[in-house]
């Protein structure tokens, strides 16, 4: 799925990385605990979260994610956006709750990939 399609499906705003909206992603993860993302989820391309600190971007960088979607109307600070911009990660923001956002993307064919424990 193209990141542009995620933006449209979630009625999201682009906070950075507009030049990468045509990028393809193949799976997603919805989580507010970055330790769980690191411990249990591998090979994810999109992270949906309500957590708005620099650790989110650092986690996405470590997991080679291409896009972070901030849900529930959460807005990251400019330093978080700048960190993502420097890493080439698209940042989207939506008012949609995480449960609904994940469900919409899942229904459109964006699945979660495998969970490695």
C-alpha positions, 0 to 999 in steps of 0.5 A, a space after each residue: 500500500 502506498 503511504 499516500 493511500 494511508 493518508 487518504 484512508 485516515 484523513 491524515 495531515 502530512 507533518 513531514 516527508 511529503 516527498 515520500 508519499 509514493 513509497 510502498 509499505 507492506 505491514 503495520 503495527 499499532 502500539 504505544 509501548 516502544 519496548 513492545 515494538 522492539 521486542 515483539 514486532 519485526 519488519 514493520 513498515 508503518 507505526 501507528 501510535 499516540 506516543 509523541 516523543 523522540 523515542 518513537 522516531 528512534 524506534 522507527 529508525 531501528 525497525 526500518 519503518 517508513 512512516 509513523 502515524 500519530 493517532 487520536 489527534 496527537 501532535 509531535 513537537 517540532 524536534 520529533 518532526 525534525 528527527 523524522 525528517 532527517 531520517 527520511 520517515 514520513 509523519 502523518 497525524 490523524 484524529 482517528 483513534 488507534 483501534 479504528 485506524 488499525 481496523 481501516 488499514 487492515 480492512 484495506 489489506 495492510 496486515 500486521 506481518 509476523 510477531 517474533 517472540 
